[in-house]
């Protein structure tokens, strides 16, 4: 990977972290438990609780992605940056550009479901 590509990925990762942090603030609000004293009908309450659970899962995913992105950012100047966790081959630049939190090449992602 060229120094220019690493610099471009660094900018991409930093921007993705900022975007996710903004999203996390919104998810924290929408993943709060539904208050039992809200005057909701039974189905509406169940819908609200289901939405709350989905937002909670989205929040966990966002937090996990932040950790992965920060790890990638801390290793961006190492020779192993962009190396597949499984096969140890290099992850394609375009894949890293689209999914900078990825730790697998396309072949291993298809094989192992990542």
N, C-alpha and C positions, 0 to 999 in steps of 0.2 A: 504494500500500500504506500502510495507516495505521500510526502509531507503535506502536499496541497489537499489530498483527499482526507488525511487525518484532520487538517485544519477545518475543512468543510464539515466533517462529521462532528467535530468539537462544537461548532456553532449549532449544528442540528440538535445535538444532545442537550446543550444548554437551553435552547429554545423549547425543546420538548419538556424539560424539567419545569420551566416557568409555566408552560401551558397546563401541565398536569397539576401543578400546585394550585393554580387558579381553579381548575376543575375540582380538586379535592375540597376546597372551601365550599363550593356549591353542593357537592355530594354529602358533606358533613351535615349540612342543613336538611337535605331531603332524606337522609337516612336515620334521622332521629325517630325514636319510637312514637307511634300514634297514641296520643293521649286518650285514656278511656273516657274522659268526661266530654269529649267532642260529640256534638249531637249529629252523629252519622247513622244512616241506616245500616242494617246488618251487612248487606252486600257492599255498600260503599266502604264500610269499615274494613271488610276483608280485602277489597281492592287496595285501599290505602296501606294496609299491612303488607300486602304482596309487593307493592311498589317500594315500600320502605326496605324490605328484604333484598330486592334487586339492587337498590341504590347502595345498600350495605355491601353487597358483593362487588359492585363497581368500585366502591371506595377501597376495598381490600386490594383489588387488581391495580388500581391507580397507585396505591402506596407501594405495592410490590414492584411496579414499573419504575417508580422513582428510585428505589434502591438499586435496581439493575442498571439504570442510567447513570447513577452516581458512581457505581462500581466501574462501569465502562469509561466514564470520564476520568477516573483516577488512574486507569491503566492505558489511556490513549497513547502515551509516549513509550510504552513498552513494546518489545518486539512481538509479544504474544497477543497484542490487541487485534481483534478481528479473527481470532483463531476459533474454529469450531470446538466446542466442548467435547464432542464425541470422537470425530475422526481426526481432529487436529489439523485439518486442512483450513485454508483461508475462506472466510465468509465473504461472499461477493460484495463489492462496494455498494452496488445498487440496493442489495438487501439491507445492508447496514444503514443506508440512507433512509430507506422506508421504515425499517424496524431497528433503530439503533440499540434497543434493549435486547436484541436477539443474541443468543450465544451458540446458535447452530446454523450450519450451512443449509441450503435448501434441501439437499439430498437427505441429510440427517433429520431435518424437520419433518419431511414427508415420511421417513422411516420410523421415527420415534414419536411423531405427533406433536411437534413443537412449533 
